[in-house]
Amino acid sequence: MILKFSADYCQPCKQLTKILEGAGIEVKEVDIDQEPELAAQYNIRNVPTMVYVFEGNEYGRLIGLKTFKDICEWIEDCESVFE
């Protein structure tokens, strides 16, 4: 699962959402203002931040607005752990 931490006021977060939706990449949206405990649990300091989580463990983190290519490479790197 990919957690995408964002905030309503964050323009790069909105741009990232468009990239992810356009690519069909599923994420769980987490608004840091609505769920501050979860943001604190993952030590979120900047938005947007995506965290790749599997069975409660973090396998990767991507901070800031990235290109579709960068996101795909990051996901592949995270998933390579399971091969």
Residue, then its C-alpha position, 0 to 999 in steps of 0.5 A: m500500500i502507498l500512503k500519500f500524505s498531503a494537505d488541502y493548501c498544498q499545490p504540489c500535492k494536487q499536481l501529484t494527485k493528477i499524475l497518480e490518477g492519470a496513471g491509475i496508481e492507487v494510493k491511500e490519501v492521508d490529509i496531515d491536518q485531518e490525521p495528524e497522529l498518522a502523520a506523526q507516526y510516519n514522521i512526516r515533515n514535508v508534503p507531498t510525501m509517499v510512503y510504501v508500506f507492506e504488512g506494517n513495515e515501511y519499504g520506501r519514501l518519496i518526498g516532493l512532487k515527482t514525475f510519473k517516471d520517477i514514481c514508477e521507478w520508486i515503486e519498482d525499487c520498493e517492490s524489488v525487496f519482495e523478489 
